[in-house]
Amino acid sequence: MKDWPSVALGDIFEIARGGSPRPIQNFLTEEPDGVNWVMIGDASDSSKYITHTKKRILKTGVKNSRMVYPGDFLLTNSMSFGHPYIMKTSGCIHDGWLVLSNKKGVIDQDYFYHLLGSDL
């Protein structure tokens, strides 16, 4: 490890905050072609993955939110602050989430999962 360079997370990941179409009630849908709406309640403290969502939003709400994709890391900025999750599905996130999207294409997900969840 001594030969590994130290780099800023921003050099490896695109880091962004989620966003919400407002009022959210006007954008929620039960239609199967809706876009997954990732809520804090979709994440479990006992899992490192988010595999599905309970709600969906209309496609028109995507422009006021942020899309996330499989392999992206999500960090809560409320509730259990900073707990990391790895996306196993796609969807939109609200402003209670931060997303770290891999810019370089070559990372060890397990390593970063543990690093992001550590006291470091």
C-alpha positions as CSV (number, residue, x, y, z in Angstrom):
1,M,0.0,0.0,0.0
2,K,2.9,2.4,0.5
3,D,3.2,2.7,-3.3
4,W,-0.4,3.6,-3.8
5,P,-0.9,7.3,-4.4
6,S,-3.3,9.3,-2.2
7,V,-5.9,11.1,-4.3
8,A,-9.0,13.2,-3.6
9,L,-12.3,11.4,-3.9
10,G,-13.2,14.0,-6.5
11,D,-10.4,12.7,-8.7
12,I,-12.0,9.2,-8.8
13,F,-15.7,10.0,-8.4
14,E,-18.2,12.6,-9.6
15,I,-19.9,13.7,-6.4
16,A,-23.3,15.2,-6.5
17,R,-26.3,15.8,-4.3
18,G,-29.8,14.5,-5.2
19,G,-32.8,16.7,-5.9
20,S,-36.6,16.5,-5.8
21,P,-39.3,17.5,-8.2
22,R,-41.7,19.7,-6.1
23,P,-44.2,19.0,-4.8
24,I,-43.2,15.4,-4.8
25,Q,-46.8,14.1,-4.3
26,N,-47.5,15.5,-7.8
27,F,-44.8,13.3,-9.4
28,L,-45.3,10.0,-7.6
29,T,-46.8,7.2,-9.8
30,E,-47.7,3.6,-9.5
31,E,-47.3,3.1,-13.3
32,P,-44.8,0.4,-14.2
33,D,-43.0,2.8,-16.6
34,G,-42.3,5.2,-13.7
35,V,-38.7,5.8,-12.6
36,N,-37.5,4.3,-9.4
37,W,-37.6,6.8,-6.5
38,V,-34.8,6.0,-4.1
39,M,-35.8,6.9,-0.5
40,I,-33.9,6.5,2.7
41,G,-36.4,3.9,3.7
42,D,-35.3,1.7,0.8
43,A,-31.9,1.3,2.4
44,S,-31.3,-1.1,5.3
45,D,-28.5,-0.6,7.8
46,S,-27.9,-4.4,7.5
47,S,-27.3,-4.3,3.7
48,K,-24.7,-2.6,1.6
49,Y,-26.9,-2.7,-1.5
50,I,-30.0,-0.9,-2.7
51,T,-31.8,-3.4,-5.0
52,H,-35.3,-2.0,-5.3
53,T,-37.5,0.9,-4.4
54,K,-41.0,1.1,-3.0
55,K,-42.0,4.2,-5.0
56,R,-41.6,5.6,-8.5
57,I,-41.8,9.0,-10.0
58,L,-43.1,10.2,-13.4
59,K,-40.5,10.5,-16.1
60,T,-41.2,14.3,-16.2
61,G,-39.8,14.5,-12.6
62,V,-36.3,13.2,-13.6
63,K,-35.2,16.6,-14.8
64,N,-35.6,18.0,-11.3
65,S,-33.8,15.1,-9.6
66,R,-30.6,13.1,-10.1
67,M,-30.3,9.8,-11.8
68,V,-28.2,7.0,-10.2
69,Y,-27.1,3.8,-11.8
70,P,-25.9,0.3,-10.7
71,G,-22.4,0.6,-9.2
72,D,-22.9,4.1,-7.9
73,F,-22.3,4.7,-4.2
74,L,-25.0,6.5,-2.2
75,L,-24.3,8.2,1.1
76,T,-27.0,9.6,3.3
77,N,-26.7,13.2,4.4
78,S,-29.5,12.7,6.9
79,M,-30.7,9.8,9.1
80,S,-27.6,7.7,9.6
81,F,-25.2,10.3,8.2
82,G,-22.6,8.9,5.8
83,H,-23.7,5.3,5.7
84,P,-22.7,4.0,2.3
85,Y,-24.8,1.9,-0.1
86,I,-24.0,0.5,-3.5
87,M,-26.7,0.8,-6.1
88,K,-27.9,-2.5,-7.8
89,T,-30.7,-0.7,-9.7
90,S,-31.2,2.7,-11.3
91,G,-33.5,5.5,-10.2
92,C,-33.6,9.1,-9.0
93,I,-32.5,10.4,-5.6
94,H,-33.7,13.3,-3.5
95,D,-31.6,15.8,-1.7
96,G,-31.2,13.5,1.4
97,W,-28.6,11.5,-0.7
98,L,-25.1,12.1,-2.1
99,V,-24.0,10.1,-5.1
100,L,-20.5,9.1,-5.9
101,S,-20.2,7.9,-9.5
102,N,-17.0,6.3,-10.6
103,K,-15.2,8.5,-13.2
104,K,-12.2,6.3,-13.8
105,G,-14.0,3.0,-14.2
106,V,-11.5,1.0,-12.1
107,I,-12.2,0.8,-8.4
108,D,-12.6,-2.0,-5.9
109,Q,-16.2,-1.6,-4.7
110,D,-15.7,-3.5,-1.5
111,Y,-12.7,-1.5,-0.6
112,F,-14.5,1.8,-1.2
113,Y,-17.6,0.6,0.6
114,H,-15.6,-0.1,3.7
115,L,-13.5,3.1,3.4
116,L,-16.6,5.2,3.0
117,G,-18.2,3.6,6.0
118,S,-15.2,3.9,8.2
119,D,-14.4,6.6,10.7
120,L,-11.7,7.8,8.3
